[in-house]
Amino acid sequence: MKRIVIDQKIAVCVVFVAALFMSIMDGTIINVALATIQQDFGASSSAINAIVVIYLICIAVVIPASGWLGDRWNTKWVFLTSLGLFTLASLACGLAQNIEQLMLTRAAQGIAAGALMPVGTTMLFRTFPPHQRIQVSRVLIIPTVIAPAVGPVLGGFLVDHLSWHWVFFVNGPIGLAALIFGVIWLQAPAQEEVGAFDWLGFILAGAGFAALLYTLTEGASKGWGSPIILVSAAIGVGALAALVVVELAKAKPMLDLRLFSIRLFRVSNLVAIFGSAAFTGILFLMPQFLQNVVGASALESGLTTSPEAIGVVLSSQIVARLYPKVGPRRLTFGGVLGVAVMMGLMSTIDAETNLWLVRALMFGTGVGMAYLFLPIEAAVFAQIPHASTGQASAIFSMQQQLGSALGVAILGSVLALNHSGTTVNQNAQSYQYAFLAAAILAFVSACVALFIRDRDAAATMAQHGEHSELSHSIA
């Protein structure tokens, strides 16, 4: 019997979308289950917090090595191995009998996720030529924004009607289906030439990024002046400073920091880190505002914040059509400036604000963020050599992790510094200051976008016929 042959562009999109959706959803779905897990295991608050932090730190340790691993052992098999490990670890999380087992299995999840996204991104951008990437981004944006919106709602339903174990078990069918599909239809690409594994670079990058991520994640809650945060920050900064010296001195480093000499790559990463900090910070704070100030239920809170996902999905279809004619500079600047305005308006809401206004502001934020997500994802690798795509993907993925942590750290700190009152109005005011901080981050992102040169991204700006060809093939 003849085996069905599937276009590799479609095959890569299918497995990457499934893995992306599962990985992103896993980061949000667990939040609604933490209180139930704590009660079930009789665990301390610090132990419950460790479930989240361990996952993030393990991701940070693995990401720097992901480019080398994909090039050395083939991106197909590294990706599928990571996907299989993530799926098994998810099932193991659901079967955990105590908090210690859950921490261990969450660490395994983080290790797998650390390689999953960068290696998947490398596969994607080596499969699609630059002029087709904006159309690919239009498809891939859907799991990127739908998964965070679905996670809390689905998690709440599973915890209420089944048990907390199912927030992990839900990954099983998705991961298994994607794994089987990938084994059968993904083709192994040509092997890339790599040097020996850079152990010193790996240790410095892992320690530096993990310590810095821990500092940003825990600084607001533990206090920025606490000894553990100061030590963690010192380790992070020191290790990363040493990493720069070590990697620039190597002919074949694990992280090729020389890629930052490419203006488009450098500026795109800066735009993304400030933009994602603002966006992630809002997604972190708005549910708390709705529940703590407005008095909304968890479900009502989720439904009020979810319009941002609708805004991104609808707007992305327009952005993809504008990009070839307008280019990334003006699209990104205008979109993120609009996001800054939306977040600035959020700084005026209080306990009496109509929730439909909040939903409209969240929708407007999503509309604007599409003008960052698609152009930056299409343009950031435009001038990266084919052989360096793996390392560039690792750097871009690390930036996304740090940007998200930075947003939560800054907005959480602003909230904590101004949260001195006990009345509803005083609580609302502390959130207003935090929303204003998010607007400032978005404004900085918009300003940096002005340094993008459209001619640098010319390879990603396709002609109309090339649009149609790809859109038809992946529709």
Secondary structure, 3 states (H helix, E strand, C coil): CCCCCCCHHHHHHHHHHHHHHHHHHHHHHHHHHHHHHHHHHCCCHHHHHHHHHHHHHHHHHHHHHHHHHHHHHCHHHHHHHHHHHHHHHHHHHHHCCCHHHHHHHHHHHHHHHHHHHHHHHHHHHHHCCHHHHHHHHHHHHHHHHHHHHHHHHHHHHHHHHCCCCHHHHCHHHHHHHHHHHHHHHCCCCCCCCCCCCCHHHHHHHHHHHHHHHHHHHHHHHHCCCCHHHHHHHHHHHHHHHHHHHHHHCCCCCCCCHHHHHCHHHHHHHHHHHHHHHHHHHHHHHHHHHHHHHHCCCHHHHHHHHCHHHHHHHHHHHHHHHHHHHHCHHHHHHHHHHHHHHHHHHHCCCCCCCCHHHHHHHHHHHHHHHHHHHHHHHHHCCCCCCHHHHHHHHHHHHHHHHHHHHHHHHHHHHHHHHHCCCCCHHHHHHHHHHHHHHHHHHHHHHHHHHCCCCHHHHHHHCCCHHHHHHHHHHHC
